[in-house]
Amino acid sequence: MRYFMGLDNGGTTTKAALYDATGREIGVSSRDTRMLTPRPGWTERDMDEMWDANCAVIREVLDKTGVDPADVAGVAVCGHGKGLYLWGKDGRPARNGIISTDNRAYAYPVKWQADGTEARAFALSCQHVMACQPVALLAWLKDNEPEVLGNIQWLFECKDYVRFRLTGEARAEITDYSGANLVNLHTRQYDDALLDCFGLGFIRPALPPLCHSLDIAGHVTAEAAARCGLMEGTPVAGGMFDIDACAVAVNVLDERNICMIAGTWSINEYLRREPVTDGRVRMNSLFALPEYYLIEESSPTSAGNNEWFVRNLLPEVRAAAKANGRSVYDEMNAWVGSIPPGEFVPIFHPFLMASNAHPNAKGSFIGLDVGHTRAHLVKSVYEGIVYCHRDHLEKLLATRETPPDCIRLAGGAARSAVWTQMFADILGLPVETVDANETGALGCAIAAAAAVGAYPSLVAAGRAMCPIGRRVEPNMEAHAAYDRRYQLYKKISACLDPLWDDMQRCVEGR
């Protein structure tokens, strides 16, 4: 039997999952990597530790499943977009990798928007600039760590670095690089004029050759095989930006539906045959299907906020649940389900890592009173995360001529029935989930199956391997109650905007 492996590298978690040709999960392995925070707003990782984690999860999933490595027909990798992973001329990482939640370069997009740089770049890249994109991070390095720049051999995105360590071949898979303000979306190539907009022409020799999602971008080397347990020579596909992989996994392979991913990032996206060039959406990039652009609204404002809440405010609840053979998320879902949609809970802004409202906005609970319990705060977190998704969704809907058939929901929230219902109620649209534990890895496995010829196309592979699950219809009475609080969510956010720069100066000790 032939199997297909997907590797998914998020901001702090590395996963390997193995699938058969029907999309059935044979086994999965996961390992956390440390998020390094040397200063407020900085998020980094040790690149060697990240590679070690990939080798470990590959070997673990092979050991757990007992699958013969010779039966793994292909591998593909996805990872978080944006951020920066630099490989040095000395054959070592040039510095720590920078994760997509990093906000150190927040001042550069503000400056570039004010002086017209962003507008000039947008004409080529069809993207607004984000602080976590390579262009902003490179500009920051140029001003703050210039010694790093002279040692750069390759500029990688997250998954391209992992694939490089697997194959020894430096490639830049286009879905990722086209979302990094490094590629002209009209020509689908690097553009010196685009780099010059940001004063980054010097980095051009370090940009790897472009490849596509389904290209065989290399084969597992002997050295990597000895580390991870795969067979030397196993084909490795180009892979894709993790948001593309999740869209593939939920079978958003045409224009009918919208994909939402509630993970560390709030990802909201749909496919379109032309980019949106009037500036109404944050991001256009090239999709894994070459005939489509991926139209995206996103920010690091989703379920990662919930993980913070669990870790810092519910440690004893988590420990007690584990002792009783339950998940802390089961407890939280029960709490949320006990509070009716019409009952007021504090308004939560999910800006613990960054914001889609203001470059320096912070997380907040507004409207607390003595009657509120932790259950109310949990529901506040659930609601606030969905409100932020809705804010992004409204921008996407304004660019569509027809409404979507449904929202295809992936990520941690999709595993919660009560949270999935809340998405439907707040958005006022049907929501469908996918019977898959690891959507990023599944999307990669689907791509690997298509890349090695197990299916004639990505669409055919997706049709055969995507397990669409339950459909949830919105409760329109609940929608009306949530809508009143959503309007309050937006008003509060606007009122707080003038305060955030003052707070940032305090954070920085200025």
C-alpha positions as CSV (number, residue, x, y, z in Angstrom):
1,M,0.0,0.0,0.0
2,R,1.2,3.6,-0.7
3,Y,1.1,6.2,1.9
4,F,1.5,10.0,1.8
5,M,3.1,12.1,4.6
6,G,2.3,15.7,5.5
7,L,4.5,17.8,7.7
8,D,3.0,20.9,9.3
9,N,5.2,23.5,11.0
10,G,3.2,26.0,13.0
11,G,4.6,28.8,15.2
12,T,5.4,26.4,18.1
13,T,4.2,22.9,17.1
14,T,5.6,20.5,14.5
15,K,3.4,17.7,13.3
16,A,3.8,14.7,11.0
17,A,0.8,12.7,9.8
18,L,0.6,9.7,7.5
19,Y,-2.5,9.1,5.2
20,D,-3.6,6.4,2.8
21,A,-5.0,7.2,-0.6
22,T,-8.5,7.7,0.8
23,G,-7.4,10.4,3.2
24,R,-7.7,8.1,6.2
25,E,-5.2,9.2,8.9
26,I,-2.9,6.3,9.7
27,G,-1.0,8.0,12.4
28,V,0.2,11.4,13.7
29,S,3.0,12.6,15.9
30,S,3.5,16.1,17.3
31,R,6.2,17.9,19.1
32,D,6.4,21.4,20.6
33,T,9.2,23.8,20.0
34,R,10.1,26.7,22.2
35,M,8.9,30.1,21.4
36,L,11.7,32.4,22.3
37,T,10.7,36.0,23.4
38,P,13.9,37.9,24.0
39,R,11.9,41.2,24.1
40,P,8.3,42.1,24.3
41,G,6.7,41.7,20.8
42,W,9.5,39.4,19.6
43,T,8.8,35.8,18.8
44,E,11.6,33.5,17.6
45,R,12.6,29.9,17.5
46,D,15.9,27.9,17.3
47,M,16.1,26.7,13.7
48,D,18.2,23.6,14.7
49,E,15.6,22.7,17.3
50,M,12.9,23.0,14.7
51,W,14.7,20.7,12.3
52,D,15.3,18.2,15.2
53,A,11.5,18.3,15.9
54,N,10.7,17.5,12.3
55,C,13.1,14.5,12.3
56,A,11.6,13.3,15.6
57,V,8.0,13.4,14.5
58,I,8.7,11.7,11.2
59,R,10.5,8.9,12.9
60,E,7.8,8.7,15.6
61,V,4.9,8.4,13.2
62,L,6.7,5.7,11.2
63,D,7.5,3.8,14.4
64,K,4.0,4.1,15.8
65,T,2.3,3.0,12.6
66,G,4.8,0.3,11.6
67,V,4.6,1.6,8.0
68,D,7.6,0.6,6.0
69,P,9.4,3.8,4.9
70,A,9.6,2.3,1.4
71,D,5.8,2.5,1.2
72,V,5.8,6.3,1.8
73,A,5.3,7.4,-1.8
74,G,5.7,11.1,-1.2
75,V,6.1,13.9,1.3
76,A,5.0,17.5,1.3
77,V,5.6,20.3,3.9
78,C,3.5,23.3,4.9
79,G,4.3,25.9,7.5
80,H,3.2,29.3,8.8
81,G,3.6,32.0,6.3
82,K,5.5,35.3,6.7
83,G,8.3,35.3,9.4
84,L,11.9,34.8,8.3
85,Y,14.3,31.9,8.3
86,L,17.8,32.8,7.2
87,W,20.5,30.2,6.2
88,G,24.1,31.4,6.5
89,K,27.0,31.1,4.1
90,D,28.7,29.1,6.8
91,G,26.2,26.3,6.4
92,R,24.4,27.1,9.6
93,P,21.3,29.2,10.5
94,A,22.3,32.8,10.3
95,R,20.2,33.7,13.4
96,N,17.1,32.4,15.2
97,G,14.1,32.0,13.0
98,I,11.4,34.7,13.3
99,I,7.9,33.5,13.8
100,S,4.8,35.1,12.1
101,T,3.5,36.5,15.4
102,D,6.6,38.8,15.7
103,N,5.8,42.5,15.9
104,R,9.3,44.1,16.2
105,A,9.1,45.7,12.8
106,Y,5.7,47.4,13.4
107,A,7.0,50.9,12.6
108,Y,8.1,50.0,9.1
109,P,4.6,49.4,7.5
110,V,3.4,52.6,9.2
111,K,6.3,54.6,7.7
112,W,5.9,52.9,4.3
113,Q,2.2,53.6,4.2
114,A,2.8,57.3,5.1
115,D,5.6,57.9,2.5
116,G,3.9,56.1,-0.4
117,T,6.2,53.0,-0.4
118,E,3.3,50.6,0.3
119,A,1.2,52.0,-2.6
120,R,4.1,51.6,-5.0
121,A,4.7,48.0,-3.8
122,F,1.0,47.2,-3.9
123,A,0.9,47.9,-7.6
124,L,3.3,45.0,-8.0
125,S,2.6,42.6,-5.1
126,C,-1.2,43.3,-4.6
127,Q,-0.5,43.2,-0.8
128,H,-0.5,45.6,2.1
129,V,2.7,45.3,4.2
130,M,2.6,43.5,7.5
131,A,5.1,43.8,10.3
132,C,5.8,40.1,10.2
133,Q,6.5,39.9,6.5
134,P,10.1,39.3,5.4
135,V,10.4,42.7,3.8
136,A,9.6,44.5,7.1
137,L,11.8,42.1,9.1
138,L,14.7,42.5,6.7
139,A,14.5,46.3,6.9
140,W,14.6,45.9,10.7
141,L,17.6,43.7,10.5
142,K,19.3,46.1,8.2
143,D,18.9,48.9,10.8
144,N,19.5,46.8,13.9
145,E,21.5,43.6,13.1
146,P,23.5,44.6,10.0
147,E,26.1,42.0,10.8
148,V,23.6,39.2,10.0
149,L,23.0,40.4,6.5
150,G,26.5,39.7,5.1
151,N,26.2,36.0,6.1
152,I,22.9,35.2,4.3
153,Q,23.1,32.5,1.7
154,W,19.3,31.7,1.5
155,L,16.2,33.5,2.6
156,F,13.6,30.9,3.5
157,E,10.0,30.8,4.6
158,C,9.2,28.3,7.4
159,K,8.4,25.2,5.3
160,D,10.9,25.9,2.6
161,Y,13.7,25.8,5.3
162,V,12.4,22.3,6.4
163,R,12.2,21.1,2.9
164,F,15.8,22.3,2.3
165,R,17.0,20.3,5.3
166,L,15.2,17.2,4.0
167,T,16.5,17.5,0.4
168,G,19.5,19.8,0.4
169,E,17.8,21.7,-2.5
170,A,17.1,25.4,-1.9
171,R,13.6,26.2,-3.5
172,A,11.1,28.9,-2.9
173,E,7.6,27.5,-3.3
174,I,5.4,30.2,-4.8
175,T,2.3,30.2,-2.5
176,D,4.5,31.2,0.4
177,Y,6.8,33.7,-1.4
178,S,3.8,35.3,-3.2
179,G,2.4,36.1,0.3
180,A,5.6,37.7,1.5
181,N,5.7,40.9,-0.6
182,L,8.6,39.3,-2.5
183,V,6.9,38.3,-5.8
184,N,5.1,40.4,-8.5
185,L,1.7,38.8,-8.6
186,H,1.2,39.9,-12.2
187,T,4.3,38.3,-13.6
188,R,4.5,35.5,-10.9
189,Q,8.2,36.2,-10.6
190,Y,10.6,38.0,-8.3
191,D,10.8,41.7,-9.2
192,D,13.8,43.9,-8.6
193,A,11.6,47.0,-8.7
194,L,9.5,45.5,-5.8
195,L,12.6,44.8,-3.7
196,D,13.9,48.3,-4.5
197,C,10.7,49.8,-3.1
198,F,11.8,48.6,0.3
199,G,15.5,49.2,-0.1
200,L,16.2,45.5,-0.2
201,G,17.8,45.0,-3.6
202,F,20.8,43.5,-1.8
203,I,18.8,40.4,-0.8
204,R,18.0,39.3,-4.4
205,P,20.9,36.7,-4.7
206,A,19.6,35.0,-1.5
207,L,16.1,34.4,-3.0
208,P,15.9,30.7,-3.9
209,P,14.6,29.6,-7.3
210,L,10.8,29.5,-7.4
211,C,8.8,26.3,-7.6
212,H,5.2,25.2,-7.4
213,S,3.2,23.2,-4.9
214,L,3.1,20.0,-6.9
215,D,6.6,20.2,-8.3
216,I,9.0,17.5,-7.0
217,A,11.4,20.0,-5.3
218,G,13.9,17.4,-4.3
219,H,14.4,14.0,-2.7
220,V,15.3,13.0,0.8
221,T,19.1,12.9,1.2
222,A,21.1,10.2,2.8
223,E,21.9,12.5,5.7
224,A,18.2,13.4,6.3
225,A,17.1,9.8,5.9
226,A,19.5,8.7,8.7
227,R,18.0,11.4,10.9
228,C,14.3,11.0,10.3
229,G,13.8,7.4,9.1
230,L,12.4,8.1,5.6
231,M,14.0,6.3,2.7
232,E,16.8,8.1,0.9
233,G,15.4,9.3,-2.4
234,T,11.7,9.7,-1.3
235,P,10.2,12.5,-3.4
236,V,9.4,15.7,-1.6
237,A,6.8,18.0,-3.2
238,G,7.0,21.8,-3.1
239,G,4.3,21.9,-0.5
240,M,2.5,25.1,0.4
241,F,1.7,27.9,2.7
242,D,-0.3,26.4,5.6
243,I,-3.4,28.4,4.8
244,D,-3.4,26.9,1.3
245,A,-2.9,23.4,2.8
246,C,-6.0,24.0,5.1
247,A,-8.0,25.2,2.1
248,V,-7.1,22.0,0.2
249,A,-7.9,19.9,3.2
250,V,-11.4,21.3,3.5
251,N,-11.9,21.0,-0.2
252,V,-12.0,24.7,-1.0
253,L,-10.7,24.2,-4.5
254,D,-13.2,26.4,-6.3
255,E,-14.9,29.8,-5.7
256,R,-18.1,28.6,-4.0
257,N,-17.0,28.4,-0.3
258,I,-14.9,30.5,2.1
259,C,-12.3,28.8,4.2
260,M,-11.8,29.9,7.8
261,I,-8.9,28.7,9.9
262,A,-9.1,29.3,13.7
263,G,-5.6,28.6,14.8
264,T,-2.9,30.9,16.1
265,W,-3.9,33.1,13.2
266,S,-7.4,34.2,12.1
267,I,-7.3,33.1,8.5
268,N,-10.2,34.0,6.2
269,E,-9.9,33.3,2.5
270,Y,-11.5,32.3,-0.8
271,L,-10.4,31.6,-4.3
272,R,-10.7,34.0,-7.2
273,R,-9.5,34.1,-10.8
274,E,-8.2,37.7,-10.5
275,P,-6.6,39.5,-7.6
276,V,-8.5,42.2,-5.7
277,T,-6.4,45.2,-6.6
278,D,-8.3,48.1,-5.1
279,G,-6.8,47.7,-1.7
280,R,-9.9,46.5,0.1
281,V,-8.3,43.2,1.3
282,R,-5.0,42.8,3.1
283,M,-3.6,40.1,1.0
284,N,-3.6,38.5,-2.4
285,S,-1.3,35.5,-3.1
286,L,-1.0,32.7,-5.6
287,F,-2.9,29.6,-4.8
288,A,-1.7,26.0,-5.1
289,L,-4.0,25.7,-8.2
290,P,-2.3,28.0,-10.7
291,E,-5.6,29.3,-12.2
292,Y,-6.6,30.9,-8.8
293,Y,-5.5,33.6,-6.5
294,L,-6.0,33.3,-2.8
295,I,-7.8,36.3,-1.4
296,E,-7.0,36.6,2.3
297,E,-7.9,38.6,5.4
298,S,-5.8,37.5,8.4
299,S,-4.2,38.5,11.7
300,P,-2.7,36.5,14.6
301,T,-5.9,37.0,16.6
302,S,-7.7,33.6,16.8
303,A,-7.5,30.5,18.9
304,G,-4.0,31.2,20.1
305,N,-5.7,33.7,22.5
306,N,-7.7,30.8,23.9
307,E,-4.5,28.7,24.4
308,W,-3.1,31.7,26.4
309,F,-6.2,31.8,28.6
310,V,-6.0,28.0,29.3
311,R,-2.3,28.1,30.1
312,N,-2.4,31.1,32.4
313,L,-5.9,31.3,33.9
314,L,-7.1,27.7,34.0
315,P,-4.1,25.6,35.1
316,E,-5.9,23.8,37.9
317,V,-9.0,23.2,35.7
318,R,-6.7,21.6,33.1
319,A,-5.0,19.5,35.7
320,A,-8.3,18.3,37.2
321,A,-9.7,17.5,33.8
322,K,-6.7,15.5,32.9
323,A,-6.8,13.6,36.2
324,N,-10.5,12.7,35.4
325,G,-9.7,11.5,31.9
326,R,-11.3,14.6,30.3
327,S,-10.0,17.5,28.3
328,V,-10.0,21.1,29.7
329,Y,-11.7,22.0,26.4
330,D,-14.6,19.8,27.3
331,E,-15.0,21.7,30.5
332,M,-14.7,25.0,28.7
333,N,-17.3,24.0,26.1
334,A,-19.7,23.0,28.9
335,W,-19.2,26.4,30.6
336,V,-19.8,28.3,27.3
337,G,-22.9,26.1,26.5
338,S,-24.4,27.0,29.8
339,I,-24.6,30.7,29.0
340,P,-27.4,31.8,26.6
341,P,-26.5,33.9,23.6
342,G,-28.5,36.8,24.9
343,E,-26.7,37.0,28.3
344,F,-24.1,39.8,28.4
345,V,-20.5,38.8,28.8
346,P,-17.5,41.2,28.7
347,I,-16.2,42.2,25.3
348,F,-12.9,40.6,24.6
349,H,-10.5,41.9,22.0
350,P,-8.2,39.0,20.9
351,F,-5.1,41.1,20.5
352,L,-2.7,39.2,22.8
353,M,-0.1,38.7,20.0
354,A,-1.0,41.4,17.5
355,S,-4.1,43.0,16.1
356,N,-6.1,43.8,12.9
357,A,-7.3,47.0,14.5
358,H,-4.1,49.0,15.3
359,P,-0.4,48.1,15.0
360,N,0.1,48.4,18.8
361,A,-3.3,47.2,20.1
362,K,-3.3,44.9,23.1
363,G,-5.8,42.3,24.4
364,S,-8.6,43.5,26.7
365,F,-11.7,42.5,28.5
366,I,-14.2,45.4,28.6
367,G,-17.4,45.4,30.7
368,L,-16.4,43.2,33.7
369,D,-18.5,43.3,36.8
370,V,-18.6,41.5,40.1
371,G,-21.1,39.0,38.8
372,H,-18.9,37.6,36.1
373,T,-17.1,34.3,36.5
374,R,-14.4,32.5,34.6
375,A,-17.1,30.8,32.6
376,H,-18.2,34.3,31.4
377,L,-14.6,35.1,30.5
378,V,-14.2,31.9,28.6
379,K,-17.3,32.7,26.6
380,S,-15.9,36.3,26.1
381,V,-12.8,34.8,24.6
382,Y,-14.8,32.5,22.3
383,E,-17.0,35.3,21.1
384,G,-14.2,37.9,20.7
385,I,-12.2,35.5,18.5
386,V,-15.3,35.0,16.2
387,Y,-16.0,38.7,16.1
388,C,-12.5,39.3,14.8
389,H,-13.1,36.6,12.1
390,R,-16.3,38.4,11.2
391,D,-14.5,41.7,10.9
392,H,-12.2,40.0,8.3
393,L,-15.1,38.2,6.6
394,E,-17.0,41.4,6.0
395,K,-14.0,42.7,4.0
396,L,-13.9,39.6,1.9
397,L,-17.7,39.5,1.3
398,A,-17.5,43.1,0.0
399,T,-15.2,41.8,-2.8
400,R,-17.5,39.0,-3.9
401,E,-20.4,39.2,-6.4
402,T,-22.2,36.3,-4.8
403,P,-22.4,35.0,-1.2
404,P,-20.6,31.8,-0.3
405,D,-22.5,28.5,-0.1
406,C,-21.0,28.0,3.4
407,I,-18.0,28.6,5.6
408,R,-15.6,25.6,5.7
409,L,-14.1,25.8,9.2
410,A,-10.7,24.3,10.2
411,G,-8.4,24.7,13.2
412,G,-9.0,24.2,16.9
413,A,-12.4,25.8,17.0
414,A,-13.8,23.3,14.5
415,R,-13.3,20.5,17.1
416,S,-15.8,22.2,19.5
417,A,-19.5,21.8,18.6
418,V,-20.5,24.8,20.8
419,W,-17.8,27.0,19.2
420,T,-18.7,25.9,15.7
421,Q,-22.4,26.8,16.4
422,M,-21.2,30.2,17.6
423,F,-19.3,30.8,14.3
424,A,-22.5,30.0,12.4
425,D,-24.6,32.3,14.7
426,I,-22.2,35.2,14.7
427,L,-21.4,35.1,11.0
428,G,-25.0,34.3,10.0
429,L,-23.9,31.6,7.5
430,P,-23.9,27.8,7.4
431,V,-20.6,26.3,8.7
432,E,-19.2,22.9,7.6
433,T,-16.3,21.2,9.4
434,V,-14.0,18.5,8.3
435,D,-13.5,15.1,9.9
436,A,-9.7,15.5,10.1
437,N,-7.5,16.1,13.1
438,E,-4.6,17.7,11.2
439,T,-5.9,19.8,8.3
440,G,-2.5,21.3,7.4
441,A,-0.8,17.9,7.3
442,L,-3.8,16.4,5.4
443,G,-3.6,19.2,2.8
444,C,0.1,18.4,2.3
445,A,-0.6,14.7,2.0
446,I,-3.2,15.5,-0.7
447,A,-0.6,17.6,-2.5
448,A,2.0,14.8,-2.2
449,A,-0.5,12.3,-3.7
450,A,-1.1,14.5,-6.7
451,A,2.6,15.4,-7.1
452,V,3.7,11.7,-7.4
453,G,0.8,10.9,-9.8
454,A,-1.5,8.9,-7.4
455,Y,-4.2,11.2,-8.7
456,P,-4.3,13.1,-12.0
457,S,-4.8,16.5,-10.3
458,L,-5.0,18.3,-7.0
459,V,-8.8,18.6,-7.5
460,A,-9.1,14.9,-8.0
461,A,-6.9,14.1,-5.0
462,G,-9.0,16.6,-2.9
463,R,-12.2,15.0,-4.0
464,A,-11.0,11.6,-2.9
465,M,-9.2,12.5,0.3
466,C,-11.2,15.3,1.9
467,P,-13.7,14.0,4.6
468,I,-16.3,16.8,4.9
469,G,-18.1,16.5,8.2
470,R,-21.2,18.1,9.8
471,R,-23.1,21.2,8.5
472,V,-24.3,23.7,11.2
473,E,-27.0,26.2,10.3
474,P,-27.1,29.6,12.0
475,N,-29.8,30.4,14.7
476,M,-30.9,33.8,13.5
477,E,-32.4,34.7,16.9
478,A,-28.9,34.2,18.4
479,H,-27.4,36.0,15.4
480,A,-29.4,39.1,16.4
481,A,-28.2,39.0,20.0
482,Y,-24.6,38.5,18.9
483,D,-24.8,41.2,16.3
484,R,-25.6,43.8,19.0
485,R,-22.4,42.8,20.9
486,Y,-20.4,42.7,17.6
487,Q,-21.3,46.4,17.0
488,L,-20.2,47.2,20.5
489,Y,-16.9,45.2,19.9
490,K,-16.1,47.5,16.9
491,K,-17.1,50.7,18.7
492,I,-14.8,49.9,21.7
493,S,-12.0,49.0,19.4
494,A,-12.3,52.4,17.7
495,C,-12.4,54.2,21.0
496,L,-9.2,52.5,22.2
497,D,-7.2,53.2,19.0
498,P,-5.8,56.6,20.2
499,L,-4.3,55.0,23.4
500,W,-2.2,52.2,21.9
501,D,0.8,54.3,20.8
502,D,1.1,55.8,24.3
503,M,0.9,52.3,25.8
504,Q,3.7,51.1,23.4
505,R,5.9,53.9,24.5
506,C,5.4,52.7,28.1
507,V,6.1,49.1,27.1
508,E,9.4,50.2,25.5
509,G,10.3,52.4,28.5
510,R,10.1,55.6,26.5
